[in-house]
Amino acid sequence: MVGRNIELLRKRKNISQKDFISKIQVMGIDINPTSYSKLEGQLRLATDKEIYVIAKILEVPVGELFEEPENQK
């Protein structure tokens, strides 16, 4: 769920995956493109620190990353 929400929010802000990964890295998270792609694809879990940093970059409350997407309700 978190990975899908991150992808949707990132795309709404028109941020490329490459640019988003760079922003995450600048905030102190060691993440590579493969690992990030797995996170968005829901093939791996996000750490609490990753969730916190991603929410800050996307300018949303952490809880929003856990909400059911509108198109799946």
N, CA, C and O of each residue as an XYZ file, in Angstrom:
292
protein
N       0.827     -1.197      0.000
C       0.000      0.000      0.000
C       0.869      1.258      0.000
O       0.609      2.182     -0.771
N       1.880      1.309      0.838
C       2.715      2.509      0.936
C       3.422      2.783     -0.393
O       3.478      3.927     -0.846
N       3.951      1.750     -1.003
C       4.666      1.921     -2.266
C       3.792      2.503     -3.355
O       4.215      3.393     -4.093
N       2.579      2.005     -3.457
C       1.652      2.504     -4.479
C       1.305      3.972     -4.200
O       1.265      4.782     -5.125
N       1.057      4.314     -2.939
C       0.731      5.700     -2.587
C       1.907      6.631     -2.867
O       1.714      7.747     -3.350
N       3.101      6.186     -2.570
C       4.287      7.003     -2.845
C       4.385      7.280     -4.338
O       4.638      8.411     -4.753
N       4.185      6.252     -5.132
C       4.250      6.424     -6.591
C       3.180      7.407     -7.074
O       3.475      8.296     -7.873
N       1.956      7.258     -6.602
C       0.871      8.147     -7.020
C       1.154      9.602     -6.633
O       0.973     10.515     -7.439
N       1.597      9.803     -5.398
C       1.884     11.163     -4.927
C       3.074     11.770     -5.670
O       3.064     12.955     -6.003
N       4.085     10.965     -5.924
C       5.266     11.441     -6.654
C       4.868     11.875     -8.063
O       5.294     12.929     -8.535
N       4.058     11.066     -8.725
C       3.634     11.394    -10.088
C       2.731     12.620    -10.115
O       2.795     13.410    -11.057
N       1.893     12.791     -9.100
C       1.038     13.990     -9.027
C       1.868     15.260     -8.951
O       1.459     16.313     -9.439
N       3.036     15.150     -8.336
C       3.923     16.309     -8.210
C       4.887     16.416     -9.392
O       5.773     17.270     -9.406
N       4.705     15.544    -10.377
C       5.542     15.535    -11.585
C       7.034     15.435    -11.268
O       7.855     16.142    -11.851
N       7.364     14.554    -10.343
C       8.767     14.313     -9.994
C       9.164     12.969    -10.601
O       8.508     11.956    -10.355
N      10.221     12.960    -11.382
C      10.687     11.705    -11.971
C      11.238     10.802    -10.867
O      11.632     11.269     -9.799
N      11.255      9.514    -11.150
C      11.787      8.573    -10.171
C      13.255      8.897     -9.870
O      13.678      8.838     -8.715
N      14.019      9.235    -10.892
C      15.442      9.571    -10.726
C      15.617     10.784     -9.818
O      16.445     10.767     -8.908
N      14.840     11.834    -10.065
C      14.931     13.042     -9.234
C      14.480     12.770     -7.802
O      15.047     13.308     -6.851
N      13.458     11.933     -7.658
C      12.949     11.615     -6.323
C      13.990     10.841     -5.524
O      14.188     11.103     -4.337
N      14.647      9.896     -6.167
C      15.705      9.128     -5.507
C      16.813     10.074     -5.051
O      17.338      9.930     -3.947
N      17.169     11.038     -5.896
C      18.202     12.018     -5.528
C      17.792     12.812     -4.298
O      18.608     13.046     -3.406
N      16.529     13.229     -4.246
C      16.029     13.981     -3.086
C      16.110     13.124     -1.815
O      16.480     13.619     -0.750
N      15.766     11.855     -1.934
C      15.827     10.946     -0.783
C      17.275     10.808     -0.306
O      17.552     10.840      0.893
N      18.184     10.657     -1.257
C      19.598     10.503     -0.909
C      20.146     11.757     -0.234
O      20.922     11.657      0.717
N      19.753     12.929     -0.712
C      20.199     14.190     -0.106
C      19.736     14.275      1.351
O      20.408     14.883      2.185
N      18.589     13.665      1.652
C      18.046     13.686      3.021
C      18.686     12.609      3.908
O      18.265     12.416      5.048
N      19.702     11.908      3.386
C      20.460     10.975      4.211
C      20.065      9.513      4.120
O      20.532      8.698      4.916
N      19.218      9.168      3.170
C      18.816      7.774      3.001
C      19.648      7.160      1.886
O      19.688      7.687      0.774
N      20.308      6.056      2.177
C      21.113      5.354      1.183
C      20.197      4.388      0.433
O      19.920      3.285      0.903
N      19.733      4.819     -0.736
C      18.810      4.007     -1.533
C      19.246      4.074     -2.988
O      19.616      5.135     -3.489
N      19.199      2.936     -3.656
C      19.561      2.899     -5.072
C      18.294      2.735     -5.910
O      17.238      2.403     -5.372
N      18.389      2.962     -7.213
C      17.198      2.882     -8.065
C      16.478      1.533     -7.994
O      15.248      1.496     -8.007
N      17.205      0.451     -7.919
C      16.573     -0.873     -7.854
C      15.771     -1.017     -6.577
O      14.631     -1.480     -6.605
N      16.352     -0.626     -5.464
C      15.676     -0.721     -4.174
C      14.429      0.163     -4.145
O      13.382     -0.239     -3.639
N      14.556      1.378     -4.697
C      13.408      2.282     -4.716
C      12.294      1.731     -5.611
O      11.116      1.800     -5.262
N      12.674      1.193     -6.747
C      11.692      0.614     -7.663
C      10.939     -0.532     -6.987
O       9.730     -0.674     -7.169
N      11.645     -1.337     -6.218
C      10.998     -2.428     -5.473
C      10.038     -1.879     -4.422
O       8.987     -2.467     -4.165
N      10.398     -0.757     -3.819
C       9.520     -0.130     -2.829
C       8.217      0.312     -3.499
O       7.132      0.009     -3.002
N       8.317      1.020     -4.616
C       7.121      1.460     -5.331
C       6.318      0.273     -5.856
O       5.088      0.315     -5.888
N       7.007     -0.768     -6.262
C       6.337     -1.952     -6.785
C       5.813     -2.879     -5.715
O       5.260     -3.937     -6.016
N       5.984     -2.487     -4.469
C       5.510     -3.232     -3.308
C       6.171     -4.604     -3.196
O       5.560     -5.575     -2.749
N       7.435     -4.658     -3.615
C       8.201     -5.902     -3.515
C       9.111     -5.897     -2.289
O       9.730     -6.908     -1.958
N       9.183     -4.747     -1.620
C       9.919     -4.661     -0.357
C       9.241     -3.650      0.542
O       8.515     -2.771      0.078
N       9.488     -3.787      1.832
C       8.917     -2.870      2.815
C       9.787     -1.629      2.943
O      11.003     -1.690      2.759
N       9.165     -0.521      3.256
C       9.888      0.722      3.515
C      10.235      0.795      4.996
O       9.450      0.371      5.844
N      11.397      1.325      5.302
C      11.776      1.510      6.701
C      11.062      2.732      7.256
O      10.554      3.560      6.500
N      11.026      2.839      8.561
C      10.374      4.006      9.177
C      11.073      5.301      8.770
O      10.414      6.316      8.544
N      12.392      5.272      8.674
C      13.140      6.469      8.283
C      12.820      6.849      6.832
O      12.663      8.030      6.522
N      12.723      5.854      5.945
C      12.374      6.130      4.553
C      10.987      6.760      4.470
O      10.791      7.734      3.743
N      10.032      6.216      5.203
C       8.670      6.740      5.185
C       8.649      8.188      5.664
O       7.984      9.033      5.064
N       9.371      8.473      6.738
C       9.427      9.836      7.269
C       9.995     10.805      6.233
O       9.413     11.861      5.983
N      11.128     10.447      5.630
C      11.793     11.314      4.654
C      10.927     11.488      3.404
O      10.804     12.598      2.886
N      10.333     10.411      2.924
C       9.490     10.484      1.729
C       8.289     11.384      1.978
O       7.930     12.187      1.116
N       7.668     11.263      3.133
C       6.525     12.134      3.467
C       6.952     13.600      3.489
O       6.214     14.468      3.022
N       8.137     13.881      4.027
C       8.630     15.266      4.054
C       8.850     15.792      2.640
O       8.479     16.925      2.334
N       9.451     14.973      1.778
C       9.709     15.395      0.400
C       8.388     15.645     -0.343
O       8.262     16.613     -1.092
N       7.417     14.766     -0.124
C       6.125     14.890     -0.797
C       5.220     15.933     -0.128
O       4.156     16.270     -0.648
N       5.654     16.435      1.026
C       4.908     17.444      1.784
C       3.508     16.946      2.153
O       2.512     17.647      1.976
N       3.465     15.716      2.670
C       2.212     15.116      3.140
C       2.438     14.537      4.534
O       3.572     14.219      4.893
N       1.373     14.397      5.322
C       1.513     13.720      6.610
C       1.858     12.250      6.375
O       1.420     11.659      5.388
N       2.628     11.671      7.263
C       3.020     10.267      7.145
C       1.793      9.375      6.954
O       1.827      8.435      6.161
N       0.727      9.663      7.669
C      -0.485      8.856      7.581
C      -1.072      8.773      6.185
O      -1.715      7.783      5.836
N      -0.856      9.801      5.390
C      -1.398      9.797      4.023
C      -0.784      8.692      3.171
O      -1.409      8.206      2.229
N       0.436      8.301      3.503
C       1.091      7.228      2.758
C       0.416      5.872      3.014
O       0.592      4.933      2.238
N      -0.350      5.775      4.095
C      -0.989      4.517      4.472
C      -2.471      4.458      4.099
O      -3.125      3.436      4.302
N      -2.995      5.555      3.553
C      -4.419      5.582      3.213
C      -4.671      4.768      1.949
O      -3.811      4.664      1.074
N      -5.857      4.199      1.875
C      -6.243      3.448      0.690
C      -6.408      4.426     -0.474
O      -7.113      5.426     -0.343
N      -5.766      4.148     -1.609
C      -5.911      5.052     -2.748
C      -7.366      5.170     -3.177
O      -8.129      4.207     -3.092
N      -7.746      6.365     -3.642
C      -9.131      6.639     -4.054
C      -9.647      5.637     -5.074
O     -10.805      5.225     -5.009
N      -8.794      5.241     -6.020
C      -9.263      4.346     -7.077
C      -9.416      2.893     -6.630
O      -9.805      2.039     -7.427
N      -9.112      2.605     -5.359
C      -9.258      1.240     -4.858
C     -10.327      1.116     -3.792
O     -10.535      0.028     -3.255
N     -11.012      2.208     -3.471
C     -12.041      2.164     -2.440
C     -13.307      1.548     -2.965
O     -14.287      1.428     -2.229
